[in-house]
Amino acid sequence: MQSSRNKQGSAIILTALPVEYEAVRAHLSEWQEREYRGTLYEQGIFSTQGGIWEVGIAQAGAGNITAAFEIERAIAYFQPRVVLFVGVAGGLKDVGVGDVVVATKVYGYEAGKADRERFLPRPDVGESSYRLVQRAQAEARKPDWLQRIRGRSGPTPRVFVGPIASGEKVIAATRSETSRFLQAMYSDALAVEMEARGFLKATHANEHTQALIIRGISDLLDGKSRADASSTQEMAARHASAFAFQILARLDPPTASLDTGHDDQGAAIFSTKQVHQNPTLERASPIALPPHIPDEPYFPLPGREEQLRQLLTALRDPLGSPAIVIDGLGGLGKTAFAVELARRALQQQLFEKAVGDSAKQEQFTNEGIVRINEATLDFLALLDTIARQLDHWEIATLRPEEKLVRMAQLLRQHRHLLLIDNLESVDNAQKLVADLRGFLGSSRALITSRQKVRHDFVLPLSLRGLDQEDALFFIERDLQQRGGDQLLQASREKLIEICQVTGGAPLALKLVVAQAMFLDIDIVLQQLKLASDNIYPFIFRQSWEQLSFTAQLILIYVGRTVTTTVSWEELDGIGIAKQERELRAAVSQLVDYSLLDVYTSAGQVRYGIHQLTRQFINSDLPKLWEAQA
């Protein structure tokens, strides 16, 4: 029997509107563009407990004829086992705005014969696949799917499984002739839309595919114009997408059996051979994170993607560094990056399991700094945690020397990935990493820290703020996830100003996006410049308090007087440090804490600071300095 870890399935999700397409796209990762006979698709990855789904998505536009044409073409190219239509619809009976309707059958209500006096309907009915309807009914009885909703939501949505009606008309009032016709002839229809009947006609002709229609209710007939103006389409699309991916998550992806080659039109057929040639498409089981590691959202930014590929290559190397340390300022997305790296390493079966812990004590939210952990990590406590996660609870009861021997044996016998988040809050962090080396064997350690860890066996990666294009992409994706559109109306110049003020720090970008949901963007930017939201204390306070007095003075000097970079000779000449040894130690400490960046130009070393660091020095630091004094 084939292990579920190797199972792959192919699915297509068709949408009609851009808002539906983006709601679906938010659930997928690792995008690739595909072209078939001039039609462009995107294909992404959706990981489940049962295996991996490779999901192609397409936007068909409105209408049953268009839907039939586009899904037929997509099926010919992707050869999927499951096809879904996900979008919005108008509510006819029993449902409310934001609810989800899964179609058991679809009435093509415009089929019939019209004579001189009346219209005689001739029922044209299509049915969704029995297996998928059964799964929808099962998932509708449970609240699990609600956890997949991206962005803001209104009242808790319900799921209805029943008939819907499909035609070519937009119905905007219950008193319209078409509405009265539906109430009289198709009184059990829960919703009305414009693509499902054509979709089912095409899927019915492809006997190896299973089809299902999932619609979010964006309006009720009498309130359509008001609902469309109040962003209920976005909400309904997010709800329908969440339920659609819950369906996929609960299905067992069938193993794809695809041949390598090209069809007669010259379109490349996706094959298992291509999967192995492209490491980003290799698939295994989804990652199960250690309990205290936050699963923060990761957006596939071009710059970060290249760094991920480099580190995955290092993890594949059996002679590679036993530990990778990702360092950088707070708020630069170290945890999200490390979790994504761990997820891909497990999907590619580089390790059996991810284990570890977080030493993070504070979490920054839109409301301020929240304390989440009182205790810091020490080496023996970390080993106890790992032992429990590997179901060896007895190890935690052993004496220290016995515990060390058993854990070393366990980690050498199996290939595990040790994920340790926020190491800077651990006392004597350098020693903890050094102690880990003797225990890893074939296992590896992946560590995040604000402070650099200097050991010859460590492979370091320093994260910096996003460049302008990555930052703009990050804003767009975060807006999609939250379901907001205020910033989309802003000019490119204003968005670039956001990138500059935040220094490209994902945490600061998320803060701006969150507050722009209810505040004018100029007010948000002004607040950020004045550090009135505690973001600078969260990012910098912990590092600042660890600095020597000389290092603090150097940081203030660079932040307030140096516009670009400064040389060693200038730092030595200002007289802050009495001896070169003292200056060397202070500069080294600033570099270790990612507060001072090192640049090399024409063979000369120069020093500069991150834009966020400069703003901290010139805004919130005076208050912190006064309190410290």
C-alpha positions in Angstrom: 0.0 0.0 0.0 1.3 3.4 -0.9 2.1 5.8 2.0 -0.2 8.8 2.3 3.0 10.9 2.5 3.6 10.3 -1.2 0.0 10.8 -2.5 -0.7 13.5 -5.0 -3.9 14.7 -6.4 -4.8 17.1 -9.2 -7.7 19.5 -8.9 -9.1 22.5 -10.8 -11.0 25.4 -9.2 -12.9 27.6 -11.7 -14.2 31.1 -10.8 -16.1 33.8 -12.6 -15.0 37.1 -11.0 -11.6 38.5 -9.9 -12.7 38.7 -6.3 -13.5 34.9 -6.4 -10.2 34.1 -8.0 -8.2 36.0 -5.4 -10.1 34.4 -2.5 -9.2 31.0 -3.9 -5.6 31.9 -4.7 -5.0 33.0 -1.0 -5.2 29.3 0.0 -2.4 28.1 -2.3 1.4 28.5 -2.4 4.3 27.9 -4.7 2.8 29.4 -7.9 3.6 28.5 -11.4 2.0 30.0 -14.5 0.7 27.6 -17.1 -0.4 28.2 -20.7 -2.5 26.0 -22.9 -3.7 27.0 -26.3 -3.3 30.6 -25.4 -5.2 30.3 -22.1 -3.2 31.2 -19.0 -3.6 29.4 -15.7 -2.0 29.4 -12.4 -1.1 26.3 -10.5 -0.4 26.2 -6.8 0.0 23.7 -4.0 -2.4 22.8 -1.2 -1.0 20.5 1.5 -3.3 18.2 3.6 -3.0 15.5 6.1 -3.7 13.0 3.3 -1.2 14.3 0.8 -0.7 17.1 -1.6 -3.1 18.7 -4.1 -1.8 20.4 -7.1 -4.5 22.9 -7.9 -5.0 24.8 -11.1 -7.2 27.9 -11.0 -8.8 29.8 -13.8 -11.1 32.8 -14.1 -13.8 32.1 -16.7 -15.9 35.2 -16.6 -19.7 35.3 -16.3 -22.2 33.0 -18.0 -22.9 29.3 -18.4 -21.5 29.1 -22.0 -18.2 30.6 -21.0 -18.0 28.4 -17.9 -18.5 25.2 -20.0 -15.9 26.2 -22.5 -13.2 27.1 -19.9 -13.7 24.1 -17.7 -13.6 21.8 -20.7 -10.3 23.3 -21.8 -8.9 23.2 -18.2 -9.8 19.5 -17.8 -8.1 18.7 -21.1 -4.9 20.3 -19.9 -4.7 19.4 -16.2 -6.5 16.0 -16.3 -7.8 16.5 -12.8 -9.7 14.1 -10.6 -11.7 16.9 -8.8 -13.1 20.1 -10.3 -14.8 22.8 -8.2 -16.6 25.9 -9.1 -16.2 28.5 -6.3 -17.9 31.9 -6.3 -20.7 34.1 -5.1 -24.5 33.9 -5.7 -27.7 35.6 -4.8 -29.8 34.1 -2.0 -33.4 33.0 -2.9 -34.7 31.3 0.3 -33.6 30.4 3.9 -30.0 31.7 3.4 -28.4 34.9 4.6 -25.5 37.1 3.4 -22.2 35.3 4.1 -23.7 31.8 4.2 -22.4 29.1 1.9 -24.5 27.0 -0.4 -23.2 23.7 -1.9 -25.2 22.6 -4.9 -26.7 19.1 -4.9 -28.2 19.8 -8.3 -28.5 22.8 -10.6 -31.7 23.9 -12.4 -31.1 25.4 -15.8 -34.2 27.6 -15.4 -34.1 29.2 -18.9 -34.6 25.8 -20.6 -38.0 25.5 -22.1 -40.4 26.4 -24.9 -41.9 29.9 -25.4 -45.1 30.1 -27.4 -47.2 33.2 -28.1 -48.8 33.3 -24.7 -46.5 31.7 -22.2 -43.2 30.1 -21.4 -43.3 26.3 -20.8 -40.2 25.2 -18.8 -38.6 21.9 -19.7 -36.4 20.9 -16.7 -32.7 20.9 -17.4 -31.0 19.6 -14.3 -27.4 18.8 -13.6 -26.1 17.1 -10.5 -22.9 17.4 -8.5 -20.9 14.3 -7.8 -22.4 12.1 -5.2 -19.1 11.5 -3.3 -18.4 15.3 -3.0 -22.0 16.1 -1.9 -21.7 13.5 0.8 -18.4 15.0 2.0 -20.0 18.5 1.9 -22.8 17.4 4.0 -20.4 15.9 6.6 -18.3 19.0 6.7 -21.3 21.3 7.0 -22.2 19.6 10.3 -18.9 20.6 11.8 -17.3 24.0 12.5 -13.8 23.0 11.5 -14.0 24.8 8.1 -14.5 28.2 9.8 -10.8 28.1 10.8 -9.9 28.4 7.1 -11.6 31.7 6.5 -9.0 34.4 5.6 -9.5 38.0 6.7 -12.3 39.6 8.5 -15.7 38.0 8.6 -19.2 39.0 9.8 -21.6 36.8 11.7 -20.7 33.1 11.8 -21.7 31.7 8.4 -23.8 28.6 7.9 -23.5 25.9 5.2 -26.6 24.7 3.2 -26.5 21.7 0.9 -29.3 21.8 -1.7 -30.5 22.9 -5.1 -29.6 26.1 -6.9 -30.8 27.8 -10.1 -28.6 28.9 -12.9 -29.4 31.2 -15.9 -28.0 34.1 -17.9 -29.8 36.9 -16.1 -28.7 39.1 -13.1 -31.7 39.1 -10.8 -31.9 42.2 -8.6 -35.4 42.2 -7.0 -37.9 39.7 -5.7 -40.6 41.5 -7.6 -39.0 40.9 -11.0 -40.7 38.5 -13.5 -37.7 36.1 -13.3 -37.8 36.0 -9.5 -41.5 35.2 -9.4 -40.9 32.5 -12.0 -38.2 30.9 -9.9 -40.4 31.0 -6.8 -43.2 29.3 -8.7 -41.3 26.7 -10.7 -38.1 26.0 -8.6 -39.3 26.8 -5.1 -36.6 24.6 -3.4 -33.7 26.5 -5.0 -31.6 28.2 -2.3 -29.6 30.5 -4.6 -29.3 31.8 -8.1 -26.2 32.4 -10.2 -25.0 32.3 -13.8 -22.3 29.6 -14.4 -23.1 26.3 -12.6 -25.3 24.7 -15.3 -22.7 25.1 -18.0 -20.0 23.9 -15.6 -21.8 20.7 -14.8 -22.6 20.0 -18.5 -18.9 20.1 -19.3 -17.9 18.0 -16.3 -20.6 15.4 -17.0 -18.9 14.7 -20.3 -15.6 13.9 -18.5 -16.5 10.7 -16.6 -13.2 10.6 -14.6 -13.8 13.9 -12.9 -15.8 14.6 -9.8 -17.5 18.0 -9.7 -19.0 20.3 -7.1 -20.3 23.9 -7.0 -19.7 26.0 -3.8 -21.3 29.4 -3.6 -21.1 32.1 -1.0 -24.2 34.3 -0.6 -23.2 37.9 -1.4 -26.7 39.4 -1.5 -30.4 38.8 -1.2 -32.4 39.8 -4.2 -34.0 43.0 -2.8 -30.6 44.3 -1.4 -28.3 43.4 -4.2 -27.0 46.9 -5.1 -26.5 47.8 -1.4 -24.7 44.5 -0.7 -22.4 44.9 -3.7 -21.4 48.3 -2.5 -20.6 47.1 1.0 -18.0 44.5 0.0 -20.1 41.5 0.7 -18.9 39.9 -2.5 -15.4 39.7 -1.0 -16.7 38.2 2.3 -18.9 35.6 0.4 -16.0 34.6 -1.8 -13.7 34.1 1.2 -16.4 31.9 2.9 -17.0 29.8 -0.2 -13.2 29.4 -0.7 -12.7 28.3 2.9 -15.3 25.6 2.6 -14.0 24.5 -0.7 -10.5 23.9 0.7 -12.0 22.1 3.7 -13.6 19.7 1.2 -10.2 19.2 -0.5 -8.5 18.8 2.9 -10.8 15.9 3.8 -10.4 14.0 0.5 -7.7 11.5 -0.1 -5.7 12.8 -3.0 -5.5 10.0 -5.6 -2.0 9.3 -6.9 -1.5 11.0 -10.3 -0.5 8.8 -13.1 0.8 11.2 -15.7 3.0 10.6 -18.8 5.8 12.8 -19.8 5.3 14.5 -23.2 3.3 17.1 -25.1 -0.2 17.0 -26.5 -0.9 17.6 -30.1 -1.1 21.3 -29.6 2.3 21.6 -28.1 1.2 22.2 -24.5 3.5 20.8 -21.9 1.9 18.0 -19.9 2.7 18.2 -16.2 4.5 15.0 -15.2 6.1 13.3 -12.3 9.4 13.6 -14.0 9.1 17.4 -14.0 8.2 17.3 -10.3 11.6 15.7 -9.4 13.4 18.1 -11.7 11.9 21.1 -9.9 12.7 20.9 -6.1 10.0 23.5 -5.3 7.4 21.0 -6.6 8.5 18.0 -4.7 5.8 17.0 -2.3 5.4 15.0 0.9 3.4 15.2 4.0 2.4 18.7 5.4 4.3 20.1 8.3 3.1 19.5 11.8 4.5 22.4 13.8 5.8 22.0 17.4 3.1 23.3 19.7 4.6 26.6 20.7 5.9 27.6 17.3 3.6 30.2 15.7 2.4 29.3 12.3 2.7 32.8 10.9 1.6 33.5 7.3 4.3 33.4 4.7 4.0 35.3 1.4 6.1 33.9 -1.5 8.2 37.0 -2.2 10.8 36.7 -5.0 13.8 37.8 -2.7 12.8 35.4 0.1 12.1 32.6 -2.3 15.7 32.7 -3.6 16.9 32.5 0.0 14.6 29.5 0.7 16.0 27.7 -2.3 19.6 28.2 -1.0 18.8 26.9 2.5 16.9 23.9 1.1 19.9 23.0 -0.9 22.0 23.2 2.3 19.6 21.0 4.2 19.8 18.4 1.4 23.6 18.2 1.7 24.5 15.3 4.0 27.8 17.1 4.8 26.2 20.5 5.2 26.1 22.6 8.4 24.3 21.0 11.3 22.7 24.3 12.3 21.1 27.2 10.3 20.6 30.5 12.2 18.3 33.1 10.7 19.0 36.4 12.4 17.7 40.0 12.0 15.8 42.8 13.7 12.5 42.1 15.3 9.6 42.3 12.8 11.4 41.2 9.7 9.6 37.9 9.4 12.2 35.5 10.8 9.6 33.1 12.3 7.4 33.0 9.2 10.5 32.4 7.0 11.8 29.6 9.2 8.4 27.9 9.4 8.1 28.0 5.6 11.6 26.5 5.3 10.7 23.7 7.7 7.4 23.1 5.9 9.1 22.7 2.6 11.9 20.5 4.0 9.3 18.1 5.4 7.2 18.2 2.3 10.3 17.1 0.4 10.9 14.3 3.0 14.3 15.7 4.1 13.3 15.0 7.7 10.9 12.7 9.5 9.4 15.3 11.9 9.8 18.9 13.1 10.3 19.3 16.9 11.3 22.2 19.0 10.1 25.1 21.0 9.9 28.9 21.2 11.5 31.2 23.7 9.4 34.2 22.6 8.1 36.1 25.6 6.2 38.9 23.8 3.9 39.1 20.8 3.2 42.4 19.0 -0.5 42.8 18.0 -2.4 45.8 16.7 -3.4 46.6 20.2 0.2 46.6 21.6 2.7 44.2 23.2 1.2 41.1 24.7 3.1 38.9 27.1 2.8 35.2 26.0 5.5 33.4 27.9 7.1 33.9 31.3 9.8 31.2 31.3 12.9 31.2 29.1 14.4 28.1 27.5 17.4 26.2 28.9 19.2 23.3 27.3 17.8 20.5 29.5 14.3 21.9 29.3 14.6 22.0 25.5 15.6 18.3 25.5 12.6 17.4 27.7 10.3 19.2 25.3 11.8 17.4 22.2 11.6 14.0 24.0 7.9 14.5 24.7 7.2 15.6 21.1 8.9 12.4 19.9 6.7 10.3 22.3 9.6 9.4 24.6 8.1 10.8 27.8 10.3 8.6 30.0 13.4 10.6 29.0 12.2 13.7 30.9 12.3 11.7 34.1 16.0 10.6 33.8 18.9 12.2 35.5 20.7 14.8 33.4 23.7 12.6 32.3 21.3 9.7 31.3 19.0 12.2 29.5 21.9 13.5 27.4 22.9 10.0 26.3 19.4 8.9 25.4 18.6 12.1 23.5 21.9 11.9 21.5 21.0 8.3 20.5 17.5 9.3 19.5 18.5 12.3 17.3 21.3 10.3 15.7 19.1 7.3 14.8 16.4 9.4 13.1 16.6 12.5 11.0 14.6 15.3 12.7 14.5 19.0 12.2 14.9 21.0 15.5 13.1 24.3 15.2 14.0 26.8 17.9 12.3 30.2 17.6 13.4 33.5 19.2 16.7 32.3 20.7 17.7 35.8 21.7 15.5 35.6 24.8 17.5 32.5 26.0 20.3 33.1 28.6 23.7 32.1 27.2 22.3 31.5 23.7 25.7 30.9 22.2 26.4 28.0 24.6 23.0 26.4 23.9 23.7 26.3 20.2 27.2 24.9 20.9 25.7 22.2 23.1 23.2 21.2 20.4 26.0 20.3 18.0 27.0 17.0 19.7 23.3 15.8 19.7 22.3 16.4 16.2 23.9 13.5 14.3 21.8 13.3 11.0 19.3 15.8 12.5 19.5 19.5 11.9 18.7 22.6 13.9 16.9 25.6 12.5 17.1 28.6 14.8 15.8 32.2 14.7 17.4 35.0 16.6 17.8 38.7 16.7 21.4 38.2 17.7 24.0 36.6 15.4 25.3 33.2 16.5 29.0 32.9 15.7 30.1 29.2 15.5 32.1 27.6 12.7 29.4 24.9 12.3 26.5 27.4 11.9 25.2 28.5 8.5 23.9 32.0 9.0 21.3 34.0 7.1 20.6 37.6 8.0 17.2 38.8 7.0 16.8 42.5 6.1 13.8 44.7 5.2 12.0 43.9 2.0 13.0 45.8 -1.1 10.4 48.0 -2.7 8.8 45.6 -5.1 8.6 42.8 -2.5 7.1 45.2 0.0 4.5 46.3 -2.4 3.7 42.6 -3.1 3.5 42.0 0.6 1.0 44.8 1.1 -1.2 43.4 -1.7 -1.2 39.9 -0.3 -1.9 41.0 3.2 -4.8 43.1 2.0 -6.2 40.1 0.2 -5.9 38.0 3.4 -7.6 40.6 5.5 -10.3 41.3 2.9 -9.6 45.1 2.8 -9.4 47.3 -0.2 -8.7 50.8 1.2 -5.0 50.8 0.4 -5.8 49.5 -3.2 -7.2 53.0 -3.9 -4.0 54.7 -2.8 -1.5 56.0 -5.4 1.7 54.1 -6.1 3.6 57.1 -4.6 1.7 56.7 -1.3 2.4 52.9 -1.3 6.1 53.6 -1.9 6.1 56.0 1.0 4.7 53.2 3.2 7.6 51.0 2.1 10.1 53.7 3.0 8.6 54.6 6.4 8.4 51.0 7.4 11.8 50.1 6.1 10.2 47.1 4.4 9.7 45.3 7.8 6.8 42.9 7.4 5.6 43.6 11.0 5.4 47.3 10.3 3.8 46.7 6.9 1.1 44.5 8.6 0.5 47.3 11.1 -0.1 49.9 8.4 -2.4 47.6 6.5 -4.4 46.7 9.6 -4.8 50.3 10.7 -5.6 51.5 7.2 -8.8 49.4 7.4 -10.3 52.0 9.6 -8.0 55.1 9.5 -6.8 57.4 6.8 -3.5 56.3 5.5 -1.8 59.6 6.2 -2.8 59.4 9.9 -1.4 55.8 10.1 1.9 57.0 8.6 2.1 59.9 10.9 1.5 57.6 13.9 4.2 55.2 12.8 6.7 58.1 12.4 5.9 59.2 15.9 6.2 55.6 17.3 2.8 55.9 19.0 1.9 52.3 18.5 4.7 50.7 20.6 6.1 49.0 17.5 9.6 50.4 18.0 9.9 49.3 21.7 8.8 45.9 20.6 11.4 45.7 17.9 14.3 47.5 19.6 13.9 47.6 23.4 15.2 44.2 24.1 18.2 44.6 21.9 18.9 48.2 23.2 18.9 47.1 26.8 21.6 44.5 26.0 24.0 47.0 24.5 27.1 48.4 26.2 27.0 52.2 26.9 29.6 52.7 24.1 27.5 50.7 21.6 24.4 52.8 22.5 26.4 56.0 21.9 27.6 54.8 18.5 24.1 53.8 17.5 22.8 57.3 18.4 25.7 59.0 16.5 25.1 57.0 13.3 21.3 57.4 13.5 21.3 61.1 14.0 24.3 62.4 12.0 25.1 59.8 9.3 22.9 60.0 6.2 24.2 56.9 4.4 27.3 55.0 5.7 30.3 55.7 7.9 33.8 54.4 7.9 35.8 52.8 10.7 38.1 55.8 10.7 35.2 58.2 11.3 33.9 56.2 14.2 37.3 56.0 15.7 37.8 59.7 15.3 34.7 60.9 17.1 36.1 59.9 20.5 33.2 57.8 21.8 35.4 54.9 22.6 38.6 55.5 24.6 40.4 52.6 23.1 40.3 50.7 19.8 39.5 47.5 21.6 36.4 49.1 23.2 35.3 50.5 19.8 35.8 47.1 18.2 33.7 45.4 20.9 30.9 48.0 20.6 30.7 47.7 16.7 30.8 43.9 16.9 27.9 44.0 19.4 25.8 46.3 17.2 26.5 44.0 14.2 25.5 41.0 16.2 22.2 42.5 17.1 21.5 43.5 13.5 21.5 47.2 14.5 24.5 48.0 12.3 24.8 46.8 8.8 28.2 46.1 7.2 28.9 47.2 3.6 32.0 46.7 1.4 32.7 49.2 -1.3 36.0 49.4 -3.3 37.7 47.2 -0.7 36.6 49.5 2.2 34.3 48.4 5.0 31.6 50.9 5.9 28.6 50.8 8.4 25.0 51.9 8.0 21.6 51.3 9.7 18.2 50.1 8.8 15.5 52.8 8.2 13.4 51.5 11.0 16.4 51.7 13.3 17.0 55.4 12.3 13.3 56.2 13.0 13.6 54.5 16.4 16.6 56.5 17.3 15.0 59.8 16.4 11.5 59.2 17.8 11.0 56.7 20.6 14.6 56.3 21.8 14.7 59.7 23.7 11.9 58.5 26.0 13.6 55.2 26.5 16.9 56.9 27.2 15.3 59.3 29.7 13.6 56.4 31.5 16.9 54.4 31.6 18.8 57.4 32.9 
